[in-house]
């Protein structure tokens, strides 16, 4: 934004007002996260040293904007402080997101819930002042890559039944819902899933050395490793299952392989500790003969998009379990559903809209809502209480720090994880959501036992995911933000 202003004013002799008019009509801001660490702030001293002219322009943008704020909110110094591009409390920073909002003609979130959180939360003051600037554009994925290319067997079955129009117009995929009672169709659907799982099992064997049975439920969480995405909560469920197996509490337990993949940011120590813990747990479980027929764990290394194209088609259960209010949207959840995996998730990001599209009965929802999380943060959250009162949860946490998963090592590598969850506030509410998650996983188990019902739910998920095509999203951007028409 300041660079375009510099080019227009300094190099092309535009007046400030004309340059600002062009700039604000040129730029639109799509926000992708509410996480504070991702909303960049750049040190004023550094900016003044490296880009002195740009800082002059930013100061001028800010002053003119704050004059406008003062007009809307006379004598309200709190508003001026909270909406200023320059953060003055302590070391001075340039709030880059604020610069983006002020210099753009449109601001949007990428899921309905996310956009509401922007309006009510981090950008509340800007929304109150310019509500017409804010819109929602829920993310989408392309069916050409994520079904047709990634899952050719399923694509062929769909095309056989309803024609190939769905590839360019995903709305047409709704037609497969007509085959929900067709036993031959459901049988072929199941056979395709099994073939995809066999291919994935081969990849797991080659990359991890873990041999998995393709008849197990494939329970999959693939995404960036982050505390808010709660790979730890998934692992807590894995250890719970393992404890039950060790105790002989296995009646009705569906055999499952729990699959993780994802990368951690280079400097994110806790994320790397989580990867370490997943792999140590996997090592112990996978070598225990008592668990061999019921539970396997695999962390597939070097996760990338090409690998994802193999994982999504072979998945039965999609783990979308982030803390409510933390995930802007997500697109992995859409790719899983479009490939016939059922979702277990919180009411976060695009899960909310996926639930609306698929129907409450075709998705597994658990956990605290955004409002409940907010109330617990405000009124006091005490994770130690959950640790003390839930025996299974306590056994899981004690096993993590008891050295069971790191035999022969005197140092307990995982004490920082334990302390963060039990004694240091558990910022992402693993402890609070544990029991709800375990209960929901038991519901998953019961439904999976009825394979006919599971396949029907999977078909309905695919049939009802047309909203989440990137074609729809791009059309919305083109019509409502970019104001461009298709080239004929």
Order of alpha helices (4+ residues) and beta strands (2+ residues): alpha-alpha-beta-beta-alpha-alpha-alpha-beta-beta-alpha-beta-alpha-alpha-beta-alpha-alpha-beta-alpha-beta-alpha-beta-alpha-beta-alpha-beta-alpha-beta-alpha-alpha-alpha-alpha-alpha-alpha-alpha
